[in-house]
Amino acid sequence: MSKEYIIYCDESIDKGRFFSHFYGGALLRSQDLREVQKVLIAKKNDLNLHNEIKWSKVTYQYLDKYIGLMEAFFDFIEADIVKIRIMFTQNCNIPNNLSTEQTDNEYFLLYYQFLKHAFGLQYSNQTDENIRLRMYLDDLPDTREKAERLKKFLLGLNKNPQLESAGIYIDENQIAEVRSHNHPIIQYLDVVLGAMQFRLNNKHKEKPDGARFRAKRTIAKEKLYTHIYQRISKIYPRFNIGVSTSVHGDVTNKWNHPYRHWLFKPEDFSVDTSKTKSNSKI
């Protein structure tokens, strides 16, 4: 039986106050899939969470349950059984000279860059054996035509010299759009991705209109983010969520690290300092 990697993807195209275009991926080896799914589903059932879990559903009443979910998930991440990658853009970095086509296809072009580069796949295989790549993409929020175009772009990775030399290949029938409701790994990933978007955009400071204090839901989400951050810091001490994670002088760490962030920057861009946190009143 040939080796196989499986990547589950989630994304949020909401434009945040400081950071936008959040993409998340969870990679695992096919031989680990059944055990990971079994444990994650069992954890949900033990906590009486029988419906889909999502960052948007986090409340004060459910905080302890979601902390329990993240404990189970990060046990797999810390053991490098599941690899997590988060990519995002910073609003102050304004791309220069984008064509109309690039602007219209921004969502898919970023998705392509994320899947091509975020996991460091070209450094993943030190054997002579080929490794098949399977991709599960959470429902793509655009036209069928654009979704099919993305899939064709991804199949073009088979011609990428770096991936080809690493023995990484993609079958056409192994790129699928899926519903997160049916895939617990995407659900757990959604919580991590949502936590990063929440904190990077200072949503933990928000108060309801006219209120003196933050809402209980906001406080609960901040506490869940803090717990997630503590688990990340066990893997990578003093982790900075707002920048690209350092490789510490070894580019193969793009693959080796269990958890990484990537602040995507265009090749040609200008900086609008009015859109940075340092110039924010909050």
Salt bridges, closest charged atoms under 4 A:
GLU4 OE2 - ARG132 NH2 2.78
GLU4 OE1 - ARG134 NH2 2.54
GLU71 OE2 - HIS227 NE2 2.74
GLU71 OE2 - ARG231 NH1 2.98
ASP75 OD1 - ARG231 NH2 2.97
GLU78 OE1 - ARG231 NH2 2.88
GLU78 OE1 - LYS234 NZ 3.62
ASP80 OD2 - ARG29 NH2 3.87
ASP80 OD1 - LYS83 NZ 2.95
GLU106 OE1 - HIS21 NE2 3.27
GLU145 OE2 - ARG149 NH2 3.48
GLU148 OE2 - LYS151 NZ 3.56
ASP171 OD2 - ARG132 NH1 3.52
GLU177 OE2 - ARG144 NH1 2.64
GLU177 OE2 - LYS151 NZ 3.83
ASP190 OD2 - LYS54 NZ 3.91
GLU222 OE1 - ARG214 NH1 2.55
